Amino acid sequence: MGRVEEDVGDRSAGDSHRRGAVLHWVCHHCVCGHLGEVELAAVSVVQNVLEGFVFGIMLGLGSALETLCGQAVGAEQYEMLGVYLQRSFIITTVTALLLLPLYIFTSPILNLLRQDKNISELAGKYAQWVIPQLFAYALNFPVQKFLQAQSRIWVMTTISIVVLGFHVLLNWLIVIKLEKGLLGAAIAENVSWWIVVLAQLAYVVSGCFPESWTGFSLLAFKSLVSFVKLSLSSALMLFLELWYFTIVILMVGWLKNPEIAVDAISICMNLELWTLMITLGFNAAISVRVSNELGANHPKAAKFSVLVAVVTSTLFGVIFTVGILATRSFFPRLFSNNLEVIKETSKLGYLLAATIFLNSIQPVLHGVAVGAGWQFSVAMVNLICYYLFGLPFGALLGYKFDLGVKGIWLGMLAGCLLQTLVLMLNVLRANWNQEALQAEERVRSHAMTALPQNDSTESGIITDNRGSERTAEK
């Protein structure tokens, strides 16, 4: 069991590719925040509403690979990883084309949603400028999951660190030195994202994966229906998760003085992303570990990995929570010079701290769900906790009881708390022996080579991938 604990710790510490992406966004937000209030609000709306929507769908579609590739690695069916990657490319590219009108008509859509006219107009221009990012997303997430399943995190770490430094330099050159404003910021975003994608693709096809990448194959077009079903379940789960926070931004935009309110909550959410650098590492670690162990028919190891990840991530959450409470009057100055924005953001410090603590547990539970293939059931939990409880409760507090942005955030926090409790209960009640058998059947249905048939489910005997029999771990 020590190996499992060490693996989870190493993955969480080394998951810098996600941290690089978060720092990339935070850096971009800081630069735009010093261009002006309307500029910051416009970028915030695009990032949190449009890109939050698209990011959730693309990440969700790509996350199907976490389940399939992870379990295939555990079952030693390496040749299927390249086929899974190509199937995911097909699905995400088609989806990107379908989502393109959202970028083209962002301004009319925001006006329809009764957002501030000045913010909507500028956000519409910015959205059209960052269209190249949409297609970068379509390729980025499948490749990341492909590399993640094979523990090549160091590659993504290196690429992310290098590109982050380049992104900071590019923002300084185009936005500040050449004074190109939001257009320059959009150019910097597009270039940085595509460097990441092309670097990762080059590594995949360079010959470093002789077993899992054997070139393009027509098999990518087979069994698309079952692949699409899991991809859509993954997308629905993450879409409902990310769009929840997007709707919160929209609800804040309907308050009086929306520029200040939107800026304040956007700053808090960006800082929340900053703290997620660590907990997202545990999300990736536990997703890969659970899928690997279930694919290899090691249910006891999968269960222990969950315990290690939850406890460790929670400890980090406590540290971050204390840090936010101690610096709540200082951190807003990193994002804005406006005294009203700084004051409003400081007032949200306690709610931000509580949210960060919950988010130290929630990503780990999501990682467990993805690794085990529970995406659809978690999507239903998100729907009920967030949309049938959290948002209505936030609207009641924010509008009816006139609590403003605090009330809306309290509703969001209540929905997150309920969701975390339900997911925790599901994990505690899970039958890991049965999950291992289901993973075996999932791998068998996609395998290119025959796997030994397991006919001993009821007696507790599990056949491993080398044909030997052993008693299911209790």
Buried (B, 14 or more C-beta within 10 A) or exposed (E): EEEBBEBBBBBBEBBBBBBBBBBBBBBBBBBBBEBBBBBBBBBBBBBBBBBBBBBBBBBBBBBBBBBBBBBBBBBBBBBBBBBBBBBBBBBBBEBBEEBBEBBEBBBEBBBEEEBBEEBBBBBBBBBBBBBBBBBBBBBBBBBBBBBBBBBBBEBBBBBBBBBBEBBBEBBEEBBBEEEBBBEBBBBBBBBBBBBBBEBBEEBBEEEEBEEBBEEEBEBBEEBEEEBBEBBBBBBBBBBBBBBBBBBBBBBBBBBEEBBBBBBBBBBBBBBBBBBBBBBBBBBBBBBBBBBBBBBBBBBBBBBBBBBBBBEBBBEBBEEBBEBBBEBBEEBBEBBBEBEBBBEBBBBBBBBBBBBBBBBBBBBBBBBBBBBBBBBBBBBEBBBBBBBEBBBEBBBBBBBEEEBBBBBBBBBBBBBBBBBBEBBBEBBEEBEBBEBBBBBBEBBBEBBEEEBBEBEBBEEEEBBBBEEEEEEBBE
